[in-house]
Amino acid sequence: MHTVRLLLATTKYDEQIINKRFHAVSHIHNVLVKHSKKCLKKLSCDKEYQSLKAEYSAILKKNKISKEERAYKKQISRRMAEIVKGHGLSEYSFQAYIKICARQFRGCLSSQQVQKEATRVWRGAEKILYGNGHELHFKKFRDFNTICGKTNTNGVKFYKNAYFIEWLGLNIKCRLPKNRDYIIKALNSDISYCEIERKMFPNGWHYYVVIYLKGDAPHKLSTAENNDSITGVDIGVSTVAAVSENEVILKELAPRCKVYNRKIEKLQISMDISKRISNPDKYNPDGSIDRSNHEKWAYSKTYLKKLNRLKSLYRQKKAYIKQSHEEIINGLLEQSASFIVEDMSFKGLQHRAKKTERRKEAADIKQKDGSFKKVYKYRRKKRFGKSLNDRAPASFITILTRKANLYGGNVYKADTRSFRASQYNHVTDDYTKPELSERNKLVGGHKVQRDLYSAFLLRNSNKELNKPDRAKCMCEFDRFLKLQNCLLTEMKENGISMKQCFGF
């Protein structure tokens, strides 16, 4: 399945109607959230369910489970599912519940659009029941960006011949870009369903129709289709290194994200000042928020304009990161359509470190009497949350997988624990764990950049993808050295540096 997004040529009247419909969706969503919270609370008070849940988790914790225990576990699972459904916690129960509430919005939203919103809330409740979810949250009107359907016959209908949409009395034309050849090719497929999307710009909301079409998207690149070679990709928190047969790449992910961060920070400070001026009674003398004051917040027109601008900046940052990833991936696809990457959990890198440890080096701390004392300070527990938010390496892998599959290739994931690309040396055939700050290493008397060498090892992995193939590495190493030295020399001449990641 692929998508095409077209800008809608809306009038002021159209925008007013669409805004009313987004208000209707937000109301339906929050009514369902309230209902699901009640159902989940009743379930948590169900003594039978809680006892069965305790038995089920006790069986799962055992190292070995007998056949009798497996059969009993299935019985418990069935009974728990019955209790969950009995409390109204299912997709169809949510859809049936909201049916009555949605009658007042019959002229605004179709039945399938209401059902789709119920399905979205159910996905959140499902994560709490069976995944790692903790709590369902109510959403503000500004946070709703899409109204989705299920088919092209109910709700939003897109007409290919005239390039316009029909949506419960609204007929809106679509604006086509200047280079429309790709869009015309993409629209040749059968339409699955449509959704209305809105994006915030400095001058207000812009509205789009997103058309979901069956089949694969048309191909833009032709060089990768008949290329059978494999590229090794070492994806880091802030950088990406790739080694193919004839090229090596070492690039920073989304290098201009800091520009957007500075703009966002500056605007947030300005907004905070504006909010404090408009609400002097909501703050304590020390500047903290007065929690005992439950009056409504007052927002000036200037503040609301800045709020729109802030949302627009976040949209621009997100679009820039995606575009930056697409450009790098298109360059990789010119070399090959198949890739080997390490199976990393970027979500785990977001969390703070669990262990409380002290630094290895002592720092001189000045005392009150003027003397200095050496103290081993505690290590920071913060990890890579901010960098992951700015660089989005997981999104890079997702886009790479989608595009590789489109061009007949694939993304193969090596087992990180057994492979240990950053620790292996193919010349000595041993593993040495380096410090995170060490960006270069010696291999056979040659200085290699650590990320590029990891990508080289991934490219030359064995069939099981659990360790490097030493024979392949020995054969390909000289060519890799030539390509690496040429790349690093060119980067240094052009002033491209990132010492904490590249080593120069």
Buried (B, 14 or more C-beta within 10 A) or exposed (E): EBEBEBBBEBEEEBBEBBBEBBBBBBBBBBBBBEBBBEBBEBBEEBEEBEEBBEBBEEBEEEEEEEEEEEEBBEEBEEBBEEBBEBBBBBBEBBBEBBEEBBEEBEEBBBBBBBBBBBBBBBEBBBEBBEEEEEEBEEEEEEEBBBBBBBBBEBBBBBEEEEBBBBBBEBEBEBEEEEEEEEBEBBBEBEBBBBBBBBBBBEEEBBBBBBBBBEEBBBEEBEEBEEBEBBBBBBBBBBBBBBBBBEBBBBBBBBBEBEEBBEBBEEBEEBBEEBBEEBBEEBBEEEEEEEEEEEEEEEBEEEBEEBBBBBBBBEBBBBEBBBEBBBEBBEBBBBBBBBBBBBEBEBEEBBEEEEEEEEEEEEEEEEEEEEEEEEEEEEEEEEBBEEBBEBBBBBBBBEBBBEBBEBBBBBBBBBBBEEBBBBBBBBBEEEEEEEEEEEBBBEBEEBEBBBBBBBBBBBBBBBEEBEBBBBEBBEEBBEBBBEBBBEBBEEBEEEEBEBEEBBBE
